[in-house]
Amino acid sequence: MKKIIFNTLLALTIATTLSSCLKDSVTDLDPSKGVNVIEFANPAAIVKTGAPYSLYTFAYATTETPSLPITVSYSGPQEFAPQDITVNIGLAPASTIDTYNTAIGTTYSMLNGNGYTFTGTSVVIKQGTNKATFTIPLKPGQFDFSKQEVLPITISSASSGVISGNFRTILLNVNAKNAYDGIYTPQEGSFVQRYSNPTTPTTGDALNGPTGTNPDVTLTTVSLTTVQIGNLRWSGGSSGVGGIDNLQATVDPATNLVTMKALGNATLANIPGSVNRYDPATKTFTLNFDWNQTSTKRVYSLKIKYKGSR
């Protein structure tokens, strides 16, 4: 009988202890028990998760004189700041970019000092609010097209409160857009044709045919005169064209003639005697190119018109 009573008391003790531990765990996870932090609010989508710092990307036309708005936030369970909080923001060291590159395998470099006018600033999150915004003036005409440039900024101090560990320092990737950058809509007359050999077109091939009703394509700046074409698809628009990674168009500004190439396929080129041209008056590209000319040739005739900025 004593043994039974002892076992019963032991079971009750264990259950009580576990219940207490579980309650403590739930309390620890309750957001209302947390502490507000001062951090950068996300200015755009994070480029890559799991990186040592959050990196956001922006692009501007070289003809623009924009200012990049950056917001500092008082974030957490407490909705508003209980008092005025002065937040000091400055440039982070260039080594921040090196740390990011090493961890992610990228080659970002520090934004040219002529490309912006920011050195540091202070903003005040006013009592009863939770955000304050400042701007960084940019000069896209001074960006280096040959590089992926980054501006690292950091919260150096705050008059009160806890500074976030995760969003204290962020990287701003700023790029210049050339005159051809944007979203383009395929036009009537566009088509694609596949071949089983250099001279025999495939038949009964659902990927062949008109592409004028395909989804929009994107033209992304590579250099002052070169854009990379994205979202190119076979007829019907249901699947992307493979085997020509990093498809690029280079415009000669003097003649508006276009040279086609693909970094992922050295055979891709203009079709001899065909039209490959940009019309600046209508912002329209007429492109005729092929690839795999000595084996399973593919021919693409593409006419696209500017729809809007990316």
C-alpha positions as CSV (number, residue, x, y, z in Angstrom):
1,M,0.0,0.0,0.0
2,K,2.9,2.4,0.9
3,K,4.5,1.7,-2.5
4,I,1.2,2.5,-4.3
5,I,0.8,5.8,-2.4
6,F,4.5,6.8,-3.1
7,N,4.1,6.1,-6.8
8,T,1.0,8.1,-7.0
9,L,2.6,11.1,-5.2
10,L,5.6,10.9,-7.5
11,A,3.4,10.9,-10.6
12,L,1.5,14.0,-9.3
13,T,4.8,15.8,-8.6
14,I,6.1,15.1,-12.1
15,A,2.9,16.2,-13.7
16,T,2.8,19.4,-11.6
17,T,6.5,20.2,-12.5
18,L,5.9,19.6,-16.2
19,S,2.8,21.8,-16.2
20,S,4.8,24.6,-14.5
21,C,7.5,24.2,-17.2
22,L,5.0,24.3,-20.0
23,K,3.4,27.4,-18.6
24,D,6.8,29.1,-18.3
25,S,7.5,28.2,-21.9
26,V,4.2,29.7,-23.1
27,T,4.8,32.8,-21.1
28,D,8.3,33.2,-22.7
29,L,6.7,33.0,-26.2
30,D,4.0,35.5,-25.5
31,P,4.8,38.6,-27.7
32,S,3.1,40.8,-25.1
33,K,6.0,39.9,-22.7
34,G,8.7,40.9,-25.3
35,V,10.7,44.1,-25.6
36,N,10.4,46.7,-28.4
37,V,13.4,47.2,-30.6
38,I,14.6,50.1,-32.8
39,E,15.3,48.8,-36.3
40,F,15.2,49.6,-40.0
41,A,11.8,48.9,-41.5
42,N,12.0,46.8,-44.7
43,P,12.3,49.3,-47.6
44,A,11.7,46.5,-50.2
45,A,11.8,42.7,-50.5
46,I,14.9,41.0,-49.0
47,V,17.1,39.8,-51.8
48,K,18.3,36.6,-50.0
49,T,17.2,35.1,-46.6
50,G,19.7,33.6,-44.3
51,A,22.4,36.2,-45.0
52,P,24.4,38.0,-42.3
53,Y,22.7,41.3,-43.2
54,S,19.5,42.1,-45.0
55,L,20.0,43.4,-48.6
56,Y,17.5,45.4,-50.6
57,T,17.7,46.3,-54.3
58,F,16.6,49.4,-56.2
59,A,17.1,50.7,-59.7
60,Y,16.7,54.2,-61.2
61,A,17.0,55.8,-64.6
62,T,20.1,57.8,-65.2
63,T,17.9,60.8,-66.0
64,E,16.3,60.7,-62.5
65,T,17.5,62.5,-59.4
66,P,15.7,60.4,-56.8
67,S,15.9,60.2,-53.1
68,L,15.7,56.8,-51.4
69,P,13.3,56.9,-48.4
70,I,14.5,54.8,-45.4
71,T,12.3,54.3,-42.3
72,V,13.4,53.6,-38.7
73,S,10.8,51.7,-36.7
74,Y,10.0,51.2,-33.0
75,S,8.8,47.6,-33.3
76,G,7.4,45.1,-30.8
77,P,4.4,44.5,-28.5
78,Q,4.2,48.2,-27.4
79,E,2.4,50.0,-30.2
80,F,3.9,53.5,-29.7
81,A,7.1,55.0,-28.4
82,P,6.6,56.1,-24.7
83,Q,8.9,59.1,-25.3
84,D,10.8,60.9,-28.1
85,I,13.6,58.6,-29.3
86,T,16.5,60.1,-31.2
87,V,18.0,57.6,-33.6
88,N,21.5,58.2,-35.1
89,I,22.2,56.6,-38.5
90,G,25.5,56.5,-40.4
91,L,27.4,54.6,-43.0
92,A,28.5,51.1,-42.0
93,P,32.1,50.1,-42.7
94,A,33.0,48.6,-46.1
95,S,33.9,45.4,-44.3
96,T,30.2,44.8,-43.9
97,I,30.0,44.2,-47.6
98,D,33.0,41.9,-47.5
99,T,31.3,39.8,-44.8
100,Y,28.1,39.6,-46.9
101,N,30.0,38.6,-50.0
102,T,32.0,35.9,-48.2
103,A,28.9,34.4,-46.7
104,I,26.7,34.4,-49.8
105,G,29.3,34.2,-52.6
106,T,28.4,37.6,-54.2
107,T,30.7,40.4,-55.5
108,Y,29.0,43.6,-54.3
109,S,31.2,46.7,-53.9
110,M,30.8,50.0,-52.1
111,L,28.7,52.6,-53.9
112,N,30.8,55.2,-55.5
113,G,30.9,58.3,-53.3
114,N,29.7,60.5,-56.2
115,G,26.5,58.4,-56.4
116,Y,25.0,59.7,-53.2
117,T,25.2,62.6,-50.8
118,F,24.5,60.8,-47.5
119,T,27.1,60.7,-44.7
120,G,24.9,60.4,-41.6
121,T,21.7,61.8,-40.0
122,S,19.5,61.7,-36.9
123,V,15.8,61.2,-36.8
124,V,13.3,61.3,-34.0
125,I,10.6,58.7,-33.4
126,K,8.1,61.0,-31.7
127,Q,6.3,60.0,-28.6
128,G,3.0,58.3,-29.5
129,T,4.3,57.2,-33.0
130,N,6.4,54.2,-34.1
131,K,8.2,55.4,-37.2
132,A,10.5,58.1,-38.6
133,T,11.7,58.5,-42.1
134,F,14.7,60.1,-43.7
135,T,16.0,60.2,-47.3
136,I,19.3,59.4,-49.1
137,P,19.7,61.6,-52.2
138,L,21.0,59.5,-55.1
139,K,22.8,60.4,-58.4
140,P,22.2,57.5,-60.8
141,G,24.3,59.1,-63.5
142,Q,27.3,58.5,-61.3
143,F,26.6,54.7,-60.7
144,D,29.1,52.3,-62.2
145,F,27.3,50.0,-64.7
146,S,30.1,47.4,-64.5
147,K,29.5,46.8,-60.8
148,Q,26.9,45.7,-58.3
149,E,27.1,48.7,-55.9
150,V,25.9,48.7,-52.3
151,L,25.5,51.4,-49.7
152,P,25.7,49.9,-46.1
153,I,24.0,51.9,-43.4
154,T,23.6,51.3,-39.7
155,I,21.9,52.5,-36.6
156,S,24.8,53.8,-34.5
157,S,23.0,54.8,-31.4
158,A,19.6,55.7,-29.9
159,S,18.7,58.0,-27.0
160,S,16.7,55.2,-25.4
161,G,15.4,51.7,-26.1
162,V,17.0,48.5,-27.5
163,I,18.6,48.5,-30.9
164,S,17.7,45.4,-33.0
165,G,20.4,42.8,-33.6
166,N,19.0,41.6,-36.9
167,F,18.0,44.9,-38.5
168,R,20.5,47.3,-37.1
169,T,22.6,47.2,-40.3
170,I,21.2,46.9,-43.8
171,L,22.7,47.0,-47.3
172,L,21.1,49.0,-50.1
173,N,21.9,47.7,-53.6
174,V,21.4,50.6,-56.0
175,N,21.6,50.3,-59.8
176,A,21.2,52.6,-62.7
177,K,18.7,51.8,-65.5
178,N,19.8,52.5,-69.0
179,A,17.4,53.9,-71.6
180,Y,16.1,50.5,-72.7
181,D,15.3,49.0,-69.2
182,G,11.7,48.1,-68.5
183,I,8.7,45.8,-69.1
184,Y,7.9,45.1,-72.7
185,T,4.8,43.5,-74.3
186,P,5.2,41.1,-77.3
187,Q,3.5,42.3,-80.5
188,E,1.7,40.7,-83.3
189,G,4.0,39.0,-85.8
190,S,6.3,37.5,-83.1
191,F,6.9,33.8,-83.5
192,V,9.3,30.9,-82.7
193,Q,10.2,27.9,-84.8
194,R,12.2,24.8,-83.8
195,Y,14.1,22.5,-86.1
196,S,15.0,18.8,-85.9
197,N,18.2,19.5,-87.9
198,P,19.6,22.7,-89.5
199,T,17.0,22.7,-92.3
200,T,14.0,20.7,-91.2
201,P,11.3,22.4,-89.1
202,T,9.6,20.3,-86.5
203,T,6.0,19.5,-87.1
204,G,3.3,18.8,-84.5
205,D,5.4,20.7,-82.0
206,A,3.3,22.7,-79.6
207,L,6.2,25.0,-78.7
208,N,6.2,26.4,-82.3
209,G,4.0,29.2,-83.4
210,P,3.0,32.8,-82.7
211,T,4.2,34.5,-79.5
212,G,2.5,37.9,-79.8
213,T,0.1,37.0,-77.0
214,N,2.8,35.7,-74.6
215,P,3.4,37.3,-71.2
216,D,5.4,40.5,-70.9
217,V,9.2,40.2,-71.0
218,T,11.6,42.2,-68.8
219,L,14.7,44.1,-70.0
220,T,17.2,44.6,-67.2
221,T,20.2,46.9,-67.4
222,V,23.5,45.2,-67.8
223,S,25.5,48.2,-69.0
224,L,24.8,51.6,-70.6
225,T,23.8,50.0,-73.9
226,T,23.0,46.4,-73.0
227,V,19.9,44.8,-71.4
228,Q,19.2,41.2,-70.4
229,I,15.9,39.7,-71.7
230,G,13.9,37.8,-69.1
231,N,10.7,35.7,-69.3
232,L,11.1,34.8,-72.9
233,R,8.7,31.9,-73.7
234,W,7.7,29.4,-76.4
235,S,4.5,29.7,-78.3
236,G,1.5,29.6,-76.0
237,G,3.4,31.2,-73.2
238,S,3.3,28.3,-70.8
239,S,7.0,27.4,-70.6
240,G,10.2,29.4,-70.8
241,V,12.8,29.1,-73.5
242,G,15.7,27.1,-72.2
243,G,19.3,26.7,-73.4
244,I,19.9,30.5,-73.9
245,D,20.6,31.7,-70.4
246,N,21.5,35.4,-70.0
247,L,20.0,36.4,-73.3
248,Q,21.2,39.9,-74.0
249,A,20.6,42.7,-76.5
250,T,23.2,45.5,-77.1
251,V,22.1,48.7,-78.8
252,D,24.4,50.9,-80.9
253,P,23.1,54.4,-79.9
254,A,24.4,55.9,-83.1
255,T,22.4,53.6,-85.4
256,N,19.9,51.9,-83.0
257,L,21.0,48.5,-84.5
258,V,20.9,45.6,-82.0
259,T,23.4,42.8,-81.5
260,M,22.0,39.6,-79.9
261,K,24.0,37.2,-77.7
262,A,23.5,34.7,-74.9
263,L,26.2,34.2,-72.3
264,G,24.8,30.6,-71.8
265,N,25.0,29.7,-75.5
266,A,27.7,31.0,-77.7
267,T,25.9,30.0,-80.9
268,L,23.1,32.5,-80.4
269,A,23.4,35.4,-82.9
270,N,21.5,37.7,-85.2
271,I,20.1,36.0,-88.3
272,P,22.1,37.3,-91.2
273,G,20.2,39.8,-93.3
274,S,17.4,40.2,-90.8
275,V,16.2,43.2,-88.9
276,N,17.6,43.7,-85.4
277,R,16.8,47.3,-84.4
278,Y,15.4,49.5,-81.7
279,D,13.0,52.3,-82.5
280,P,13.4,55.1,-79.9
281,A,10.3,56.9,-81.2
282,T,7.9,54.0,-80.3
283,K,10.3,52.3,-77.8
284,T,10.0,49.1,-79.8
285,F,12.6,46.3,-80.4
286,T,12.4,44.2,-83.5
287,L,14.7,41.2,-83.0
288,N,15.5,38.2,-85.2
289,F,18.0,35.6,-83.9
290,D,18.7,31.9,-83.9
291,W,20.9,29.4,-82.1
292,N,22.1,25.8,-82.5
293,Q,22.4,26.5,-86.2
294,T,24.3,23.3,-87.0
295,S,22.2,20.9,-85.0
296,T,18.7,21.5,-83.6
297,K,18.2,25.0,-84.8
298,R,15.8,27.4,-83.1
299,V,14.6,30.6,-84.7
300,Y,13.0,33.5,-82.8
301,S,11.4,36.5,-84.3
302,L,10.5,38.9,-81.5
303,K,8.8,42.3,-81.6
304,I,8.3,43.9,-78.2
305,K,7.1,47.3,-77.2
306,Y,7.7,49.3,-74.0
307,K,4.9,49.0,-71.4
308,G,6.4,50.6,-68.3
309,S,9.2,50.6,-65.8
310,R,10.2,47.6,-63.8
